Amino acid sequence: MIESSADIEISAPPRRVWEALVDFAAYPEWNPYVAVRGSAALGSEIQWAYSSRIIKRVWTSATITEFDEPNAITWSFRIGWLFRFEERFRVHATRNGTRLTHSIRCRGMIARLGKQSLRKTFAGVISAANNGLRRHIEPVSNVSLKSPLGGTSPQAKAKKKGVRARSRRR
């Protein structure tokens, strides 16, 4: 079995984080690897897809196996005895907003054969999704939006778009 998990702090109320997690249509706005279609409810069959630079989007059916609104959602799917995949999100209130725990678990023959590469891939997928979700949810600070000369600074515009601004050297 391979399991990868990471926590991230998000400066937003838990309800807002939960709403983003169950808004499957908006996943492409913040998750660069995973797309989801369907309804968020216990026992629902959803369509789940993974894509990367190497793998074109491949869809499969998954089942929501845990749905504890607004605390946790888990879905899983399997390909016979070769592969069983599970993705879980847990939402916890903190003093400053929300702690999100995102984990991926994989079992089966494929997990045994590709243990090291899959662990690295899962860690990257979780990190990209968590950071994308944080950028999607957290409000952009109004203080950082104004440049000293008025208007919006290039860094603030880039932050709002979720990218890092490059500075020019002369």
CNS distance restraints for C-alpha pairs under 8 A (distance, minus, plus):
assign (resid   1 and name CA) (resid 105 and name CA) 7.15 0.50 0.50
assign (resid   1 and name CA) (resid 106 and name CA) 5.70 0.50 0.50
assign (resid   1 and name CA) (resid 107 and name CA) 4.57 0.50 0.50
assign (resid   1 and name CA) (resid 108 and name CA) 7.06 0.50 0.50
assign (resid   1 and name CA) (resid 111 and name CA) 6.11 0.50 0.50
assign (resid   1 and name CA) (resid 112 and name CA) 6.91 0.50 0.50
assign (resid   2 and name CA) (resid 105 and name CA) 5.66 0.50 0.50
assign (resid   2 and name CA) (resid 106 and name CA) 5.16 0.50 0.50
assign (resid   2 and name CA) (resid 107 and name CA) 6.51 0.50 0.50
assign (resid   2 and name CA) (resid 111 and name CA) 6.37 0.50 0.50
assign (resid   2 and name CA) (resid 115 and name CA) 6.60 0.50 0.50
assign (resid   2 and name CA) (resid 118 and name CA) 7.71 0.50 0.50
assign (resid   2 and name CA) (resid 119 and name CA) 6.49 0.50 0.50
assign (resid   3 and name CA) (resid 103 and name CA) 7.15 0.50 0.50
assign (resid   3 and name CA) (resid 104 and name CA) 5.70 0.50 0.50
assign (resid   3 and name CA) (resid 105 and name CA) 4.35 0.50 0.50
assign (resid   3 and name CA) (resid 106 and name CA) 6.42 0.50 0.50
assign (resid   3 and name CA) (resid 119 and name CA) 7.18 0.50 0.50
assign (resid   4 and name CA) (resid 103 and name CA) 5.59 0.50 0.50
assign (resid   4 and name CA) (resid 104 and name CA) 5.40 0.50 0.50
assign (resid   4 and name CA) (resid 105 and name CA) 6.56 0.50 0.50
assign (resid   4 and name CA) (resid 119 and name CA) 6.52 0.50 0.50
assign (resid   4 and name CA) (resid 122 and name CA) 6.25 0.50 0.50
assign (resid   4 and name CA) (resid 123 and name CA) 5.99 0.50 0.50
assign (resid   5 and name CA) (resid 101 and name CA) 6.98 0.50 0.50
assign (resid   5 and name CA) (resid 102 and name CA) 5.64 0.50 0.50
assign (resid   5 and name CA) (resid 103 and name CA) 4.08 0.50 0.50
assign (resid   5 and name CA) (resid 104 and name CA) 6.42 0.50 0.50
assign (resid   5 and name CA) (resid 123 and name CA) 7.25 0.50 0.50
assign (resid   5 and name CA) (resid 126 and name CA) 7.34 0.50 0.50
assign (resid   6 and name CA) (resid 101 and name CA) 5.74 0.50 0.50
assign (resid   6 and name CA) (resid 102 and name CA) 5.60 0.50 0.50
assign (resid   6 and name CA) (resid 103 and name CA) 6.52 0.50 0.50
assign (resid   6 and name CA) (resid 123 and name CA) 7.93 0.50 0.50
assign (resid   6 and name CA) (resid 126 and name CA) 6.99 0.50 0.50
assign (resid   6 and name CA) (resid 127 and name CA) 7.41 0.50 0.50
assign (resid   7 and name CA) (resid  99 and name CA) 6.51 0.50 0.50
assign (resid   7 and name CA) (resid 100 and name CA) 5.46 0.50 0.50
assign (resid   7 and name CA) (resid 101 and name CA) 4.40 0.50 0.50
assign (resid   7 and name CA) (resid 102 and name CA) 6.40 0.50 0.50
assign (resid   8 and name CA) (resid  99 and name CA) 5.62 0.50 0.50
assign (resid   8 and name CA) (resid 100 and name CA) 5.33 0.50 0.50
assign (resid   8 and name CA) (resid 101 and name CA) 6.67 0.50 0.50
assign (resid   8 and name CA) (resid 130 and name CA) 6.65 0.50 0.50
assign (resid   8 and name CA) (resid 131 and name CA) 7.92 0.50 0.50
assign (resid   9 and name CA) (resid  97 and name CA) 7.32 0.50 0.50
assign (resid   9 and name CA) (resid  98 and name CA) 5.75 0.50 0.50
assign (resid   9 and name CA) (resid  99 and name CA) 4.56 0.50 0.50
assign (resid   9 and name CA) (resid 100 and name CA) 6.41 0.50 0.50
assign (resid  10 and name CA) (resid  97 and name CA) 5.99 0.50 0.50
assign (resid  10 and name CA) (resid  98 and name CA) 5.18 0.50 0.50
assign (resid  10 and name CA) (resid  99 and name CA) 6.24 0.50 0.50
assign (resid  10 and name CA) (resid 100 and name CA) 7.39 0.50 0.50
assign (resid  10 and name CA) (resid 134 and name CA) 5.70 0.50 0.50
assign (resid  10 and name CA) (resid 137 and name CA) 7.82 0.50 0.50
assign (resid  10 and name CA) (resid 138 and name CA) 6.84 0.50 0.50
assign (resid  11 and name CA) (resid  96 and name CA) 6.16 0.50 0.50
assign (resid  11 and name CA) (resid  97 and name CA) 4.71 0.50 0.50
assign (resid  11 and name CA) (resid  98 and name CA) 6.43 0.50 0.50
assign (resid  11 and name CA) (resid 134 and name CA) 7.97 0.50 0.50
assign (resid  11 and name CA) (resid 138 and name CA) 5.90 0.50 0.50
assign (resid  12 and name CA) (resid  16 and name CA) 6.52 0.50 0.50
assign (resid  12 and name CA) (resid  17 and name CA) 6.98 0.50 0.50
assign (resid  12 and name CA) (resid  96 and name CA) 7.77 0.50 0.50
assign (resid  12 and name CA) (resid  97 and name CA) 4.79 0.50 0.50
assign (resid  12 and name CA) (resid  98 and name CA) 6.20 0.50 0.50
assign (resid  12 and name CA) (resid 137 and name CA) 7.05 0.50 0.50
assign (resid  12 and name CA) (resid 138 and name CA) 6.17 0.50 0.50
assign (resid  13 and name CA) (resid  17 and name CA) 6.72 0.50 0.50
assign (resid  13 and name CA) (resid  93 and name CA) 7.25 0.50 0.50
assign (resid  13 and name CA) (resid  97 and name CA) 5.02 0.50 0.50
assign (resid  13 and name CA) (resid  98 and name CA) 5.99 0.50 0.50
assign (resid  14 and name CA) (resid  18 and name CA) 6.09 0.50 0.50
assign (resid  14 and name CA) (resid  70 and name CA) 7.54 0.50 0.50
assign (resid  14 and name CA) (resid  91 and name CA) 6.37 0.50 0.50
assign (resid  14 and name CA) (resid  92 and name CA) 6.69 0.50 0.50
assign (resid  14 and name CA) (resid  93 and name CA) 5.76 0.50 0.50
assign (resid  14 and name CA) (resid  97 and name CA) 6.70 0.50 0.50
assign (resid  14 and name CA) (resid  98 and name CA) 5.29 0.50 0.50
assign (resid  15 and name CA) (resid  19 and name CA) 6.11 0.50 0.50
assign (resid  15 and name CA) (resid  70 and name CA) 6.52 0.50 0.50
assign (resid  16 and name CA) (resid  20 and name CA) 6.40 0.50 0.50
assign (resid  16 and name CA) (resid 137 and name CA) 7.49 0.50 0.50
assign (resid  17 and name CA) (resid  21 and name CA) 6.36 0.50 0.50
assign (resid  17 and name CA) (resid  91 and name CA) 7.47 0.50 0.50
assign (resid  17 and name CA) (resid  98 and name CA) 7.55 0.50 0.50
assign (resid  17 and name CA) (resid 137 and name CA) 7.06 0.50 0.50
assign (resid  18 and name CA) (resid  22 and name CA) 6.38 0.50 0.50
assign (resid  18 and name CA) (resid  69 and name CA) 7.77 0.50 0.50
assign (resid  18 and name CA) (resid  70 and name CA) 5.72 0.50 0.50
assign (resid  18 and name CA) (resid  71 and name CA) 7.37 0.50 0.50
assign (resid  18 and name CA) (resid  91 and name CA) 7.01 0.50 0.50
assign (resid  19 and name CA) (resid  23 and name CA) 6.04 0.50 0.50
assign (resid  20 and name CA) (resid  24 and name CA) 7.83 0.50 0.50
assign (resid  20 and name CA) (resid  26 and name CA) 7.47 0.50 0.50
assign (resid  20 and name CA) (resid 133 and name CA) 7.90 0.50 0.50
assign (resid  20 and name CA) (resid 137 and name CA) 7.69 0.50 0.50
assign (resid  21 and name CA) (resid  27 and name CA) 7.98 0.50 0.50
assign (resid  22 and name CA) (resid  40 and name CA) 5.85 0.50 0.50
assign (resid  23 and name CA) (resid  27 and name CA) 7.13 0.50 0.50
assign (resid  24 and name CA) (resid  35 and name CA) 7.37 0.50 0.50
assign (resid  24 and name CA) (resid  36 and name CA) 5.30 0.50 0.50
assign (resid  24 and name CA) (resid  37 and name CA) 5.83 0.50 0.50
assign (resid  24 and name CA) (resid  38 and name CA) 7.14 0.50 0.50
assign (resid  24 and name CA) (resid  39 and name CA) 7.85 0.50 0.50
assign (resid  25 and name CA) (resid  36 and name CA) 7.05 0.50 0.50
assign (resid  25 and name CA) (resid  37 and name CA) 6.66 0.50 0.50
assign (resid  26 and name CA) (resid  30 and name CA) 7.42 0.50 0.50
assign (resid  27 and name CA) (resid  31 and name CA) 5.40 0.50 0.50
assign (resid  27 and name CA) (resid  34 and name CA) 7.24 0.50 0.50
assign (resid  27 and name CA) (resid  35 and name CA) 5.84 0.50 0.50
assign (resid  27 and name CA) (resid  36 and name CA) 6.94 0.50 0.50
assign (resid  28 and name CA) (resid  32 and name CA) 6.45 0.50 0.50
assign (resid  28 and name CA) (resid  34 and name CA) 7.51 0.50 0.50
assign (resid  28 and name CA) (resid  35 and name CA) 6.28 0.50 0.50
assign (resid  29 and name CA) (resid 136 and name CA) 7.35 0.50 0.50
assign (resid  30 and name CA) (resid 129 and name CA) 6.65 0.50 0.50
assign (resid  30 and name CA) (resid 132 and name CA) 4.54 0.50 0.50
assign (resid  30 and name CA) (resid 133 and name CA) 5.30 0.50 0.50
assign (resid  30 and name CA) (resid 135 and name CA) 7.64 0.50 0.50
assign (resid  30 and name CA) (resid 136 and name CA) 6.00 0.50 0.50
assign (resid  31 and name CA) (resid  35 and name CA) 7.41 0.50 0.50
assign (resid  31 and name CA) (resid 128 and name CA) 7.02 0.50 0.50
assign (resid  31 and name CA) (resid 129 and name CA) 4.82 0.50 0.50
assign (resid  31 and name CA) (resid 132 and name CA) 5.99 0.50 0.50
assign (resid  31 and name CA) (resid 133 and name CA) 7.06 0.50 0.50
assign (resid  32 and name CA) (resid  51 and name CA) 7.97 0.50 0.50
assign (resid  32 and name CA) (resid  52 and name CA) 7.90 0.50 0.50
assign (resid  32 and name CA) (resid 128 and name CA) 7.04 0.50 0.50
assign (resid  32 and name CA) (resid 129 and name CA) 6.81 0.50 0.50
assign (resid  32 and name CA) (resid 132 and name CA) 7.87 0.50 0.50
assign (resid  33 and name CA) (resid  50 and name CA) 5.47 0.50 0.50
assign (resid  33 and name CA) (resid  51 and name CA) 5.13 0.50 0.50
assign (resid  33 and name CA) (resid  52 and name CA) 5.97 0.50 0.50
assign (resid  33 and name CA) (resid 125 and name CA) 6.70 0.50 0.50
assign (resid  33 and name CA) (resid 129 and name CA) 7.64 0.50 0.50
assign (resid  34 and name CA) (resid  48 and name CA) 7.15 0.50 0.50
assign (resid  34 and name CA) (resid  49 and name CA) 5.53 0.50 0.50
assign (resid  34 and name CA) (resid  50 and name CA) 4.71 0.50 0.50
assign (resid  34 and name CA) (resid  51 and name CA) 6.55 0.50 0.50
assign (resid  35 and name CA) (resid  48 and name CA) 5.91 0.50 0.50
assign (resid  35 and name CA) (resid  49 and name CA) 5.11 0.50 0.50
assign (resid  35 and name CA) (resid  50 and name CA) 6.62 0.50 0.50
assign (resid  36 and name CA) (resid  46 and name CA) 6.97 0.50 0.50
assign (resid  36 and name CA) (resid  47 and name CA) 5.63 0.50 0.50
assign (resid  36 and name CA) (resid  48 and name CA) 4.65 0.50 0.50
assign (resid  36 and name CA) (resid  49 and name CA) 6.38 0.50 0.50
assign (resid  37 and name CA) (resid  46 and name CA) 5.74 0.50 0.50
assign (resid  37 and name CA) (resid  47 and name CA) 4.99 0.50 0.50
assign (resid  37 and name CA) (resid  48 and name CA) 6.59 0.50 0.50
assign (resid  38 and name CA) (resid  44 and name CA) 7.81 0.50 0.50
assign (resid  38 and name CA) (resid  45 and name CA) 7.17 0.50 0.50
assign (resid  38 and name CA) (resid  46 and name CA) 4.74 0.50 0.50
assign (resid  38 and name CA) (resid  47 and name CA) 6.36 0.50 0.50
assign (resid  39 and name CA) (resid  44 and name CA) 6.60 0.50 0.50
assign (resid  39 and name CA) (resid  45 and name CA) 7.88 0.50 0.50
assign (resid  39 and name CA) (resid  46 and name CA) 6.78 0.50 0.50
assign (resid  40 and name CA) (resid  44 and name CA) 6.74 0.50 0.50
assign (resid  40 and name CA) (resid  64 and name CA) 7.42 0.50 0.50
assign (resid  40 and name CA) (resid  67 and name CA) 7.78 0.50 0.50
assign (resid  41 and name CA) (resid  64 and name CA) 6.78 0.50 0.50
assign (resid  41 and name CA) (resid  67 and name CA) 6.16 0.50 0.50
assign (resid  42 and name CA) (resid  64 and name CA) 5.48 0.50 0.50
assign (resid  42 and name CA) (resid  65 and name CA) 6.10 0.50 0.50
assign (resid  42 and name CA) (resid  66 and name CA) 5.96 0.50 0.50
assign (resid  42 and name CA) (resid  67 and name CA) 5.06 0.50 0.50
assign (resid  43 and name CA) (resid  63 and name CA) 5.99 0.50 0.50
assign (resid  43 and name CA) (resid  64 and name CA) 5.12 0.50 0.50
assign (resid  43 and name CA) (resid  65 and name CA) 5.87 0.50 0.50
assign (resid  43 and name CA) (resid  66 and name CA) 7.85 0.50 0.50
assign (resid  44 and name CA) (resid  63 and name CA) 5.66 0.50 0.50
assign (resid  44 and name CA) (resid  64 and name CA) 5.44 0.50 0.50
assign (resid  45 and name CA) (resid  61 and name CA) 6.53 0.50 0.50
assign (resid  45 and name CA) (resid  62 and name CA) 5.65 0.50 0.50
assign (resid  45 and name CA) (resid  63 and name CA) 4.52 0.50 0.50
assign (resid  45 and name CA) (resid  64 and name CA) 6.53 0.50 0.50
assign (resid  46 and name CA) (resid  61 and name CA) 5.76 0.50 0.50
assign (resid  46 and name CA) (resid  62 and name CA) 5.28 0.50 0.50
assign (resid  46 and name CA) (resid  63 and name CA) 6.00 0.50 0.50
assign (resid  46 and name CA) (resid  64 and name CA) 7.31 0.50 0.50
assign (resid  47 and name CA) (resid  59 and name CA) 6.35 0.50 0.50
assign (resid  47 and name CA) (resid  60 and name CA) 5.64 0.50 0.50
assign (resid  47 and name CA) (resid  61 and name CA) 4.69 0.50 0.50
assign (resid  47 and name CA) (resid  62 and name CA) 6.00 0.50 0.50
assign (resid  48 and name CA) (resid  59 and name CA) 5.54 0.50 0.50
assign (resid  48 and name CA) (resid  60 and name CA) 5.44 0.50 0.50
assign (resid  48 and name CA) (resid  61 and name CA) 6.13 0.50 0.50
assign (resid  48 and name CA) (resid  62 and name CA) 6.29 0.50 0.50
assign (resid  49 and name CA) (resid  57 and name CA) 5.92 0.50 0.50
assign (resid  49 and name CA) (resid  58 and name CA) 5.19 0.50 0.50
assign (resid  49 and name CA) (resid  59 and name CA) 4.28 0.50 0.50
assign (resid  49 and name CA) (resid  60 and name CA) 6.27 0.50 0.50
assign (resid  50 and name CA) (resid  55 and name CA) 7.80 0.50 0.50
assign (resid  50 and name CA) (resid  56 and name CA) 7.79 0.50 0.50
assign (resid  50 and name CA) (resid  57 and name CA) 5.45 0.50 0.50
assign (resid  50 and name CA) (resid  58 and name CA) 5.80 0.50 0.50
assign (resid  50 and name CA) (resid  59 and name CA) 7.09 0.50 0.50
assign (resid  51 and name CA) (resid  55 and name CA) 5.23 0.50 0.50
assign (resid  51 and name CA) (resid  56 and name CA) 5.12 0.50 0.50
assign (resid  51 and name CA) (resid  57 and name CA) 4.33 0.50 0.50
assign (resid  51 and name CA) (resid  58 and name CA) 6.67 0.50 0.50
assign (resid  52 and name CA) (resid  56 and name CA) 6.44 0.50 0.50
assign (resid  52 and name CA) (resid  57 and name CA) 7.53 0.50 0.50
assign (resid  60 and name CA) (resid  77 and name CA) 7.90 0.50 0.50
assign (resid  61 and name CA) (resid  77 and name CA) 6.73 0.50 0.50
assign (resid  62 and name CA) (resid  75 and name CA) 6.24 0.50 0.50
assign (resid  62 and name CA) (resid  76 and name CA) 5.32 0.50 0.50
assign (resid  62 and name CA) (resid  77 and name CA) 4.62 0.50 0.50
assign (resid  62 and name CA) (resid  78 and name CA) 7.98 0.50 0.50
assign (resid  63 and name CA) (resid  75 and name CA) 5.32 0.50 0.50
assign (resid  63 and name CA) (resid  76 and name CA) 5.55 0.50 0.50
assign (resid  63 and name CA) (resid  77 and name CA) 6.48 0.50 0.50
assign (resid  64 and name CA) (resid  73 and name CA) 7.27 0.50 0.50
assign (resid  64 and name CA) (resid  74 and name CA) 5.72 0.50 0.50
assign (resid  64 and name CA) (resid  75 and name CA) 4.14 0.50 0.50
assign (resid  64 and name CA) (resid  76 and name CA) 6.61 0.50 0.50
assign (resid  65 and name CA) (resid  73 and name CA) 7.74 0.50 0.50
assign (resid  65 and name CA) (resid  74 and name CA) 5.65 0.50 0.50
assign (resid  65 and name CA) (resid  75 and name CA) 5.38 0.50 0.50
assign (resid  65 and name CA) (resid  76 and name CA) 6.85 0.50 0.50
assign (resid  66 and name CA) (resid  72 and name CA) 6.89 0.50 0.50
assign (resid  66 and name CA) (resid  73 and name CA) 5.22 0.50 0.50
assign (resid  66 and name CA) (resid  74 and name CA) 4.87 0.50 0.50
assign (resid  66 and name CA) (resid  75 and name CA) 6.94 0.50 0.50
assign (resid  67 and name CA) (resid  72 and name CA) 5.86 0.50 0.50
assign (resid  67 and name CA) (resid  73 and name CA) 4.66 0.50 0.50
assign (resid  67 and name CA) (resid  74 and name CA) 6.70 0.50 0.50
assign (resid  68 and name CA) (resid  72 and name CA) 5.01 0.50 0.50
assign (resid  68 and name CA) (resid  73 and name CA) 6.37 0.50 0.50
assign (resid  69 and name CA) (resid  73 and name CA) 7.68 0.50 0.50
assign (resid  70 and name CA) (resid  91 and name CA) 7.17 0.50 0.50
assign (resid  71 and name CA) (resid  90 and name CA) 5.65 0.50 0.50
assign (resid  71 and name CA) (resid  91 and name CA) 4.86 0.50 0.50
assign (resid  71 and name CA) (resid  92 and name CA) 6.79 0.50 0.50
assign (resid  72 and name CA) (resid  88 and name CA) 7.27 0.50 0.50
assign (resid  72 and name CA) (resid  89 and name CA) 5.58 0.50 0.50
assign (resid  72 and name CA) (resid  90 and name CA) 4.40 0.50 0.50
assign (resid  72 and name CA) (resid  91 and name CA) 6.14 0.50 0.50
assign (resid  73 and name CA) (resid  88 and name CA) 5.81 0.50 0.50
assign (resid  73 and name CA) (resid  89 and name CA) 5.45 0.50 0.50
assign (resid  73 and name CA) (resid  90 and name CA) 6.75 0.50 0.50
assign (resid  74 and name CA) (resid  86 and name CA) 6.95 0.50 0.50
assign (resid  74 and name CA) (resid  87 and name CA) 5.60 0.50 0.50
assign (resid  74 and name CA) (resid  88 and name CA) 4.22 0.50 0.50
assign (resid  74 and name CA) (resid  89 and name CA) 6.40 0.50 0.50
assign (resid  75 and name CA) (resid  86 and name CA) 5.72 0.50 0.50
assign (resid  75 and name CA) (resid  87 and name CA) 5.60 0.50 0.50
assign (resid  75 and name CA) (resid  88 and name CA) 6.68 0.50 0.50
assign (resid  76 and name CA) (resid  84 and name CA) 7.28 0.50 0.50
assign (resid  76 and name CA) (resid  85 and name CA) 5.42 0.50 0.50
assign (resid  76 and name CA) (resid  86 and name CA) 4.21 0.50 0.50
assign (resid  76 and name CA) (resid  87 and name CA) 6.41 0.50 0.50
assign (resid  77 and name CA) (resid  84 and name CA) 5.88 0.50 0.50
assign (resid  77 and name CA) (resid  85 and name CA) 5.48 0.50 0.50
assign (resid  77 and name CA) (resid  86 and name CA) 6.74 0.50 0.50
assign (resid  78 and name CA) (resid  82 and name CA) 7.81 0.50 0.50
assign (resid  78 and name CA) (resid  83 and name CA) 5.45 0.50 0.50
assign (resid  78 and name CA) (resid  84 and name CA) 4.15 0.50 0.50
assign (resid  78 and name CA) (resid  85 and name CA) 6.09 0.50 0.50
assign (resid  79 and name CA) (resid  83 and name CA) 5.12 0.50 0.50
assign (resid  79 and name CA) (resid  84 and name CA) 6.43 0.50 0.50
assign (resid  80 and name CA) (resid  84 and name CA) 7.82 0.50 0.50
assign (resid  81 and name CA) (resid 108 and name CA) 5.92 0.50 0.50
assign (resid  81 and name CA) (resid 109 and name CA) 6.96 0.50 0.50
assign (resid  82 and name CA) (resid 108 and name CA) 5.02 0.50 0.50
assign (resid  82 and name CA) (resid 109 and name CA) 4.80 0.50 0.50
assign (resid  82 and name CA) (resid 110 and name CA) 5.69 0.50 0.50
assign (resid  83 and name CA) (resid 106 and name CA) 6.95 0.50 0.50
assign (resid  83 and name CA) (resid 107 and name CA) 5.82 0.50 0.50
assign (resid  83 and name CA) (resid 108 and name CA) 4.63 0.50 0.50
assign (resid  83 and name CA) (resid 109 and name CA) 6.36 0.50 0.50
assign (resid  83 and name CA) (resid 110 and name CA) 5.84 0.50 0.50
assign (resid  83 and name CA) (resid 111 and name CA) 6.96 0.50 0.50
assign (resid  84 and name CA) (resid 106 and name CA) 5.56 0.50 0.50
assign (resid  84 and name CA) (resid 107 and name CA) 5.05 0.50 0.50
assign (resid  84 and name CA) (resid 108 and name CA) 6.06 0.50 0.50
assign (resid  85 and name CA) (resid 104 and name CA) 7.37 0.50 0.50
assign (resid  85 and name CA) (resid 105 and name CA) 5.86 0.50 0.50
assign (resid  85 and name CA) (resid 106 and name CA) 4.62 0.50 0.50
assign (resid  85 and name CA) (resid 107 and name CA) 6.65 0.50 0.50
assign (resid  86 and name CA) (resid 104 and name CA) 5.67 0.50 0.50
assign (resid  86 and name CA) (resid 105 and name CA) 5.10 0.50 0.50
assign (resid  86 and name CA) (resid 106 and name CA) 6.41 0.50 0.50
assign (resid  87 and name CA) (resid 102 and name CA) 7.56 0.50 0.50
assign (resid  87 and name CA) (resid 103 and name CA) 5.82 0.50 0.50
assign (resid  87 and name CA) (resid 104 and name CA) 4.57 0.50 0.50
assign (resid  87 and name CA) (resid 105 and name CA) 6.53 0.50 0.50
assign (resid  88 and name CA) (resid 101 and name CA) 7.95 0.50 0.50
assign (resid  88 and name CA) (resid 102 and name CA) 5.74 0.50 0.50
assign (resid  88 and name CA) (resid 103 and name CA) 5.22 0.50 0.50
assign (resid  88 and name CA) (resid 104 and name CA) 6.43 0.50 0.50
assign (resid  89 and name CA) (resid 100 and name CA) 6.85 0.50 0.50
assign (resid  89 and name CA) (resid 101 and name CA) 5.71 0.50 0.50
assign (resid  89 and name CA) (resid 102 and name CA) 4.62 0.50 0.50
assign (resid  89 and name CA) (resid 103 and name CA) 6.60 0.50 0.50
assign (resid  90 and name CA) (resid 100 and name CA) 5.69 0.50 0.50
assign (resid  90 and name CA) (resid 101 and name CA) 5.02 0.50 0.50
assign (resid  90 and name CA) (resid 102 and name CA) 6.52 0.50 0.50
assign (resid  91 and name CA) (resid  98 and name CA) 6.70 0.50 0.50
assign (resid  91 and name CA) (resid  99 and name CA) 6.07 0.50 0.50
assign (resid  91 and name CA) (resid 100 and name CA) 4.86 0.50 0.50
assign (resid  91 and name CA) (resid 101 and name CA) 6.61 0.50 0.50
assign (resid  92 and name CA) (resid  98 and name CA) 5.58 0.50 0.50
assign (resid  92 and name CA) (resid  99 and name CA) 5.12 0.50 0.50
assign (resid  92 and name CA) (resid 100 and name CA) 6.36 0.50 0.50
assign (resid  93 and name CA) (resid  97 and name CA) 6.03 0.50 0.50
assign (resid  93 and name CA) (resid  98 and name CA) 4.67 0.50 0.50
assign (resid  93 and name CA) (resid  99 and name CA) 6.35 0.50 0.50
assign (resid  94 and name CA) (resid  98 and name CA) 5.17 0.50 0.50
assign (resid  94 and name CA) (resid  99 and name CA) 6.40 0.50 0.50
assign (resid 102 and name CA) (resid 126 and name CA) 6.63 0.50 0.50
assign (resid 102 and name CA) (resid 130 and name CA) 7.51 0.50 0.50
assign (resid 103 and name CA) (resid 126 and name CA) 7.17 0.50 0.50
assign (resid 104 and name CA) (resid 122 and name CA) 6.76 0.50 0.50
assign (resid 104 and name CA) (resid 126 and name CA) 7.85 0.50 0.50
assign (resid 106 and name CA) (resid 111 and name CA) 6.04 0.50 0.50
assign (resid 107 and name CA) (resid 111 and name CA) 5.40 0.50 0.50
assign (resid 107 and name CA) (resid 112 and name CA) 7.63 0.50 0.50
assign (resid 108 and name CA) (resid 112 and name CA) 6.59 0.50 0.50
assign (resid 109 and name CA) (resid 113 and name CA) 6.31 0.50 0.50
assign (resid 110 and name CA) (resid 114 and name CA) 6.02 0.50 0.50
assign (resid 110 and name CA) (resid 115 and name CA) 7.99 0.50 0.50
assign (resid 111 and name CA) (resid 115 and name CA) 5.41 0.50 0.50
assign (resid 111 and name CA) (resid 118 and name CA) 7.30 0.50 0.50
assign (resid 114 and name CA) (resid 118 and name CA) 5.76 0.50 0.50
assign (resid 115 and name CA) (resid 119 and name CA) 6.06 0.50 0.50
assign (resid 116 and name CA) (resid 120 and name CA) 6.39 0.50 0.50
assign (resid 117 and name CA) (resid 121 and name CA) 6.14 0.50 0.50
assign (resid 118 and name CA) (resid 122 and name CA) 5.94 0.50 0.50
assign (resid 119 and name CA) (resid 123 and name CA) 6.21 0.50 0.50
assign (resid 120 and name CA) (resid 124 and name CA) 6.34 0.50 0.50
assign (resid 121 and name CA) (resid 125 and name CA) 6.20 0.50 0.50
assign (resid 122 and name CA) (resid 126 and name CA) 6.09 0.50 0.50
assign (resid 123 and name CA) (resid 127 and name CA) 6.11 0.50 0.50
assign (resid 124 and name CA) (resid 128 and name CA) 6.09 0.50 0.50
assign (resid 125 and name CA) (resid 129 and name CA) 6.09 0.50 0.50
assign (resid 126 and name CA) (resid 130 and name CA) 5.96 0.50 0.50
assign (resid 127 and name CA) (resid 131 and name CA) 6.08 0.50 0.50
assign (resid 128 and name CA) (resid 132 and name CA) 5.93 0.50 0.50
assign (resid 129 and name CA) (resid 133 and name CA) 5.99 0.50 0.50
assign (resid 130 and name CA) (resid 134 and name CA) 6.22 0.50 0.50
assign (resid 131 and name CA) (resid 135 and name CA) 6.28 0.50 0.50
assign (resid 132 and name CA) (resid 136 and name CA) 6.07 0.50 0.50
assign (resid 133 and name CA) (resid 137 and name CA) 6.11 0.50 0.50
assign (resid 134 and name CA) (resid 138 and name CA) 5.76 0.50 0.50
assign (resid 135 and name CA) (resid 162 and name CA) 6.26 0.50 0.50
assign (resid 140 and name CA) (resid 144 and name CA) 7.91 0.50 0.50
assign (resid 140 and name CA) (resid 145 and name CA) 7.84 0.50 0.50
assign (resid 140 and name CA) (resid 159 and name CA) 7.57 0.50 0.50
assign (resid 140 and name CA) (resid 160 and name CA) 6.32 0.50 0.50
assign (resid 141 and name CA) (resid 145 and name CA) 6.75 0.50 0.50
assign (resid 142 and name CA) (resid 146 and name CA) 7.29 0.50 0.50
assign (resid 144 and name CA) (resid 156 and name CA) 6.18 0.50 0.50
assign (resid 145 and name CA) (resid 151 and name CA) 7.94 0.50 0.50
assign (resid 145 and name CA) (resid 152 and name CA) 5.32 0.50 0.50
assign (resid 145 and name CA) (resid 153 and name CA) 6.25 0.50 0.50
assign (resid 145 and name CA) (resid 156 and name CA) 5.00 0.50 0.50
assign (resid 145 and name CA) (resid 157 and name CA) 7.40 0.50 0.50
assign (resid 146 and name CA) (resid 150 and name CA) 6.04 0.50 0.50
assign (resid 146 and name CA) (resid 151 and name CA) 5.68 0.50 0.50
assign (resid 146 and name CA) (resid 152 and name CA) 4.79 0.50 0.50
assign (resid 146 and name CA) (resid 153 and name CA) 6.02 0.50 0.50
assign (resid 146 and name CA) (resid 156 and name CA) 7.70 0.50 0.50
assign (resid 147 and name CA) (resid 151 and name CA) 5.86 0.50 0.50
assign (resid 147 and name CA) (resid 152 and name CA) 5.35 0.50 0.50
assign (resid 147 and name CA) (resid 153 and name CA) 4.66 0.50 0.50
assign (resid 152 and name CA) (resid 156 and name CA) 6.47 0.50 0.50
assign (resid 152 and name CA) (resid 157 and name CA) 6.66 0.50 0.50
assign (resid 153 and name CA) (resid 157 and name CA) 6.31 0.50 0.50
assign (resid 154 and name CA) (resid 158 and name CA) 6.12 0.50 0.50
assign (resid 154 and name CA) (resid 165 and name CA) 6.58 0.50 0.50
assign (resid 155 and name CA) (resid 159 and name CA) 6.04 0.50 0.50
assign (resid 155 and name CA) (resid 164 and name CA) 7.17 0.50 0.50
assign (resid 155 and name CA) (resid 165 and name CA) 5.13 0.50 0.50
assign (resid 155 and name CA) (resid 166 and name CA) 7.98 0.50 0.50
assign (resid 156 and name CA) (resid 160 and name CA) 6.09 0.50 0.50
assign (resid 157 and name CA) (resid 161 and name CA) 6.39 0.50 0.50
assign (resid 158 and name CA) (resid 162 and name CA) 6.05 0.50 0.50
assign (resid 158 and name CA) (resid 163 and name CA) 5.10 0.50 0.50
assign (resid 158 and name CA) (resid 164 and name CA) 5.77 0.50 0.50
assign (resid 158 and name CA) (resid 165 and name CA) 5.36 0.50 0.50
assign (resid 159 and name CA) (resid 163 and name CA) 5.65 0.50 0.50
assign (resid 159 and name CA) (resid 164 and name CA) 6.43 0.50 0.50
assign (resid 159 and name CA) (resid 165 and name CA) 7.52 0.50 0.50
